[in-house]
Amino acid sequence: MVILVVGADRLGNIHEQLCREGAQEIIHWTGRCKTCVNRCIPKRVEKIIVFYDFINHPLMGNIKKQANKAGIPVIYSKRALSHKPDGLLA
């Protein structure tokens, strides 16, 4: 499974957790970059995780719009893995 993670400055142990839950590839966008607002979600992405404490509003709107159009499920989490105890990909 290819996962797009948007919003964390560094992934830290998030990368390891996602790999344990079945992610084969993880793409990371920090979410604070002003030039990231108009990025296109890669076609191979199967799921998106948005850490909404660390993302600018225009990027959030763009991700939401593209994901809805492509039918990609989006998981919203506040800050870290600890805020989603049942696992990020569940």
N, C-alpha and C positions, 0 to 999 in steps of 0.2 A: 504494500500500500504506500502511496506517495502522499505525504502530509505537508501542507503549507502552514507554518507557524508564523503568526503576525503579532508583533507587539512586545516581545521581551528584548532587552538590550543584549543579554547573553542567555544561551539556552541552559548552560550548566547541566544539572541532572535531568532536565526535561528530555534531552536527547536520548539518554539511557532508558528512561521510562517509556518513551514512545517506541523504541526498538524492542523492548520487552513485550509491548502490547501489539507488535506486528508490523510496525512501520519499516519499510525497506529503504526509503529515501525521505529525508527531511529537508525542506526548503525553508529558509528563515529570512523574514523581512523584519527589521527592527521596529518600524511603526512610527518613529519620530522624524524620519527623514522627509523633508518637504518635497523632494524629487520623486519619492516613492508613491505619491498620491495617484498618479495615472498609470501605474504598473498594471500589466495584464496577468491574470492568474494563468500559469502554465497549463496546457491542456491535459497533461498527465496527472494533475493533482486530483486525488480522490476524496480528500477530507481537509477541512481548514480548521485550525484552532486559533482563536483570537483572544489575546490577553488584553482586555479592554482598558485596563489601567495604564497601559503603555502604548497608546495609539492615538494619532490625531484624528479629528472628526471627519475630514474629507476622505482620508484613507479608509476609515471604517465604512463610510457610505459606499465607496467604490467597491470594496470587497463584498459587501452585502449584495449590491446590485449584480455584480458579475457571478457570484455564487448562486443567486436565485435563478438567473438566466441559464446557467449551465447545469443546474440541479445538483450542485455540490453541497453536501451537508456541512454546516458550520457549527462548531462548538465554541461557546463564549465562556471564558473563565476570568475571574477577577484579577488574580495576581500570580498564582503559582499552582503547582500540582496539589498542594495542601488544600486548596479551595475546591477541589474536585476529587474527593476520596475514592469514588468508584472507578477511577481511571479516566484518562483523557479520551480514549477512543471508544468508550462504552456508550 
